[in-house]
Amino acid sequence: MKTYSAKPRDITRQWYLIDAADAPLGRVATKAASLLLGKLKPSLTPHIDGGDFVVIINAQQLIVTGNKLANKKYYRHSGFPGGLRTSSLGEELQHDPSQVIIRAIRNMLPDNKLRAGRLSRLKVYVDSQHNHDAQQPISVNLGKKGGQNNDNR
């Protein structure tokens, strides 16, 4: 029996809609990364980009748990001495909430030649209005914050 290897012409892409106001940032990012990679498809072939399109809405209503708004830091460096710049998650959400989601998903994707193409299929919108109704995206239910009842802690 031969091993099946998907060809680029065999790929069919679906559209999925994720509401960022329904679940925490990590859960939204992991589900979106999984859909962009095509991990749930039976025709998964690692060297072929067989993922789907993902539309994320309500980025400004993003949920984070704990003290991440103040404690989580983002770093960038200009390359010059003393050029380290830091900003908190709260500051980044005020500046551009869609970039927070894109950065989280980008860091979950493998660092290879396929990452740019996968990220181009990611569409993030600040509010609930998007222009992809014609593609009839399938709504993804991520559940509410916390998942199960964890009263036993």
Number of C-alpha atoms within 10 A of each C-alpha: 3 4 5 9 13 16 13 10 6 10 15 9 12 14 19 20 20 23 21 26 21 18 22 18 20 15 16 23 23 15 16 28 25 17 22 27 25 22 16 11 13 7 15 18 16 13 12 15 20 23 24 23 22 27 21 25 22 20 23 17 16 21 17 16 12 7 10 12 16 12 12 11 15 13 9 10 11 9 8 7 7 8 10 11 11 12 14 15 20 17 15 16 18 9 11 13 21 21 15 18 21 18 11 17 22 18 12 15 19 11 10 8 10 15 17 12 12 22 18 11 15 21 16 21 18 18 16 14 10 14 8 12 9 6 11 11 16 13 13 14 11 16 12 11 15 10 9 8 6 7 5 4 3
